[in-house]
Amino acid sequence: IICDTIGVLGGDAGSGGVSFSNHLDEIRIGTTWADVTGNTGTPATITFNNLTQSYNGAARTVTATTAPGGLSVAITYAGGAAPVSPGTYTVTGKVCDATYAGTATGTLTVNKATPTISVLPTASALTYGAALSASTLSGGTASVPGSFAFTSPATIPNAGTNGQPVTFTPTDSVNYS
């Protein structure tokens, strides 16, 4: 959202040009707003929502509410598009209204997603006295590609059938934990 741009100098504002707001007191250069004479509108407050989210492969956007309510807000993310990948990103909001003015800055945190395990793997048989590392895990289903391993492979289990903890490691460790 560009807040009621009325003129453009030096090209499209989105590609690094310059534009002026409806108050004629602010200039936008690229994606950055700068007050020229001070903000002259009645003060408004911006509150960001959804500042903590999890990765899901899609752009992670925040919403904003205003006081007074119902005002339009232009939101930018670290000066660019809404982020997709896990990390922290500066979020800036600017009220777009002829009567009200306000800005806010927040931090959007996109956390790694946690894979879900729908089927646990099975272990091959062990000879009594052997460590879990001598067994092979097979099967197992998770929501993303990865591998299963015994959490404590040096454990020597008691005789008989017993459950042992396993750990799933996603192949994509950048976006999944």
N, C-alpha and C positions, 0 to 999 in steps of 0.2 A: 504494500500500500504506500503510495506517495501521497502525502497530506496536501491535497488540493493544489498541486503544482500549477502555477500560472505562467511560467516562462522558462525557457531552456536556453542556456548559452553554452556554446562549445560542445554540442552533441547531446546524446541521450544521457540523462542523469544516472541511469543504471549502468552505463559503461564508462563512468568517470567524468561526465559532464557536470554542469552546474544548474541547479534549479532553485526557485524561490518559493517559500511557503505562502499560504493565503494571508498570513499576518504581515508579510513583507518585512519581518524582523529576523528571519532565519534563512540560511542558505544551505542547500544540500549539494555536497561535492561527492559524487559517486554514491556511497551508501552512508555517509556521515553528515549529520545535521550540525550546524553551528549557529548559535545566536549572534545576531549582528548588533541589535540595539537592546537586547534583553527581551524576555518573554512577556508580552503585554496582555495575554488572556487571563481570565479568572482561573485561579489554581484548581487543578484536578489531580486526583491521586490514582495511580495505576498499581494494581496488585496482580502479580503473575500467578498462574495456577499450573500444576503439573510440572514443577521444576525438577522432580526426580522421576526418571523413567527407566525402563529396561530396553535393551536392544531387541529389535524384532525384524530388522532388515529394511524398514521403511523410515522415512524422515520423521524425526521426533520433534513435534511442534508443541509450543506452549500456548495457553490462552491467557487472556487478561480481562480483569474486571476493572471498572472505574468508579470513582466517587467524585461527582455524581454519576449515577449509573447510565449505561447505554451509550457511552461515547466510543467512537471508533479509535482503535489504537494500531499504529504501524509497528510491527515487531521485526527486529533484525537479530540475526544470530552471528556473533563475532564478526559482524560486517558482511555476512554472506547468507547462503541458503541454510535452511534448517538442517541440523546434523543427522547423520544416520548411525555412525560408529560410537562405541563407548568412549567416554571422556567427559571433560567439563568444558562448557561453552558459555561465554558472556552473552546475555540476552538484553537487548535494549528496546524499550517501548516509548513511543511518542504519541500523545493525544493528537488526533486529527479533527479539529473542530474550530469553527470561526469564533466561538465565544470562550472556550476553555483551553487551557494549556497545561501540559505536564509531561515529565519524562521520568523513567525509572530504569534501573539496571538490576539484573539478577543473574544467577548462575544456574544453568541447566546442567544437570548431571545425568548422563546416559550410562547406566550400569550394564555390565555384561549380563547376558541372559543365562538362566540356569536350565540345562537340558532336563527333560523328563525321561525317566526310565520306565518302560512299560513291561519289559520281560527281563528278568535277571538271567545271567549266563549260568550254565551248568559246568561242573568241574569233572575232570576225568578222575578215575579211581586212584587212590594212593596206597602204597604199601605201608603197613603200620610202622611208625617211627620216622616216616619221611616228612619233610617240610612241605608246606603248601606250594612252594616254588616248583616242586616236582610234578604238580598237577597242571593240566592245561584247561583254561576256560574256553568254552565255545558257546555260540549263540548269544543271546542277549539282544535287546532292542532298545534303542534310545531315539529321541526326537531329532538328533543330529548325528552325523558320522563321528566315530571315535572308537576307543578301545576300553575293555574292562581288564582289571588286574586285581589280584588279592591286595587288600590294604596292608596286611602284615605277612608278606610271603615267607618269612623265616619261621612262622608259627608251625609247631608240630601238633596237629590236632589229636584229640583222644580217639580211641577206636570207635567205630560206628559212624553213623551219619550225623553230621552236625553242620549248622550254618556258619559260614565265615564271611566277614565283611569284604566287600569288593568296592573298588573305586573306579568310576568312569571318568576318562579323560577325553574331552572333545578334540577332534582334529583341528577345529578352528578355535584356538585358544585366545585369539584377539577379541572375538565377539561373545564367546561362551566361557563360563567358569566351571 
